[in-house]
Amino acid sequence: MEDKIKWHPAFYGGIALELRDYHDYLEFESEHQLSKEPLQMDMLIIKKRSDIYIDNPIANIFKEYNVIEYKSPEDSLSLREFYKTIGYACIYKGLSPSVNDVPVDSITVSLFRHIKPIKLISELTEIGASLEKHSDGIYYISGIINFPVQIVVTSELDEGHHNALRILTTDALESDVVAFLKEARELNNPGDKDNADAVLQVSASANMKLFEKIRRNQNMCEALRELMKDEIDKEIQINREEATAEAAAKTKSEIQDLYNWLLENGRVNDVKKATKDSEFYDELLEEYKTKNPI
């Protein structure tokens, strides 16, 4: 049985990529714990300067304290989950040292899901909520909560943009994945590259057939290699330091051949794991030699 896909870390990477132009003005806290008990919100994004306007429709709503709830493709977004997230925001305010430390007009709530929660929206309308479409995939909810709330439907976000969030699904579009690979290839900041890698690994795990198709495209396969370059170079450097000059040259070629083979077969996760687990690397190398005899 396959391990359950870890969607949430990839989402954290995706939302951080979405807002990377504003990292100097935002503070990201994943799984912000609300109390000593196991009660925590998925993410809290703190806007450090009130005078900064974030020119991204996902964050147009943001104020100082922004509670984020993410539902993976395996999860539902029910009325119960909606109010639980609202509750997180209220508890966050209530548990502050002084109730005025977190003014009610400084809080927002954002709920992310790949598919539009039709039943939830219907139920919210029935109890008096108003639904306003702010932009593609983004719906503002008002009339029942006294701070701004939005539902973000990632599959409806403007195509060609928000690629990091659009590909976090089990039925990613080839055009979105290709666009993300091209975008990620241009990243220079190490933190941004790590976030892109987290998104890529989960999307590849959830869309293996699609990535198998994409890897046949030489340019796209090269983009995959470029994203994994730091990990591969690190592994080569470690082995070079431990080997003689002659053995080092052979080891470098061996590592590069193995990782190219893995990437060409859509096994992005194995590349990442192999750079950290020497026993797993040895197992992969044996598999490679068996399937690619000299």
C-alpha positions, 0 to 999 in steps of 0.5 A: 500500500502506498504511503499517504501523500503529504499534501500539507508541506507542499501546500506550505511551499506553494503558498510561500512561492505564491507570495515570495515577492513579499517575504520581507513583509510576511511571517509564515508559521505552519501548524501554529499551535493555539494552546498547550493542547493539540489544537493548531491551525494549518498556517498563520501568515502575519503581515508585518507592515500594514502599509504594504499592499500585496498584489496577488488576488489570494492575499488581497484580503490579508490584514495583520493576522491571517489564518489559513486552512488547507484541505487536501484533495482527500479531504472535504470542506464541510460546514463543520470544518468552516466553523472550526477554522473560524473558531481557530481565529477566535481562539487565537484572538482570545488567547492573546495576552490582552484581548486588544493585542489582536483586534478583530479588524486585524484578522482574516480567514482563508480556506483552500481546496482544489474543488469548489465546495458546492454543498458548503456554499449552499449551506452558508447561503441558507444561513444568511451568508453572502457570497461574492466572487472576488476573482477567478477561484476566490470567493468572499464570504460575508454576513455571518462573521465579523471579519473577512473570510474567503474560500480559495478554489485552486482549480479555478485560479487564473490559468497560467498563474498560481501554478504551485497551487494548481498542481497540488491535486491528483488530476493536475493539468499538463499545461500547469505542470509544464508552466510550474517547471519553467517557473521553478527553473528560474528560481534563485533563492534557496528557500524558494527552490526548496518550496518548489521542490516540495510542491514538485515531489507531491505533485509527481507522487500524485500524478505519476502517469502525467510526470512519466509523459512529461519526462519524455520531453527533453526540455522538461526532463532537463528542468527536473534535473535542474531543480534537483541539481543542488541535491545531486551536486551535494552527493557528488561532493560528499563522495568526492571527498571520500574517494581518490581522484580516480575513484571520484571521477568514476563515482561522479559519473555513477551518481549522475547516471543513476540520478538521470535514470531516476528522473527520466523514469519520473522517480523524483522522490527517490532522488531526494531520498537517496541524497539523505539515505546511503543505504537507500542509495545503494539499493537504487544503484544496485537496481540501476546496474541490474536494469542497465548492465554494462 
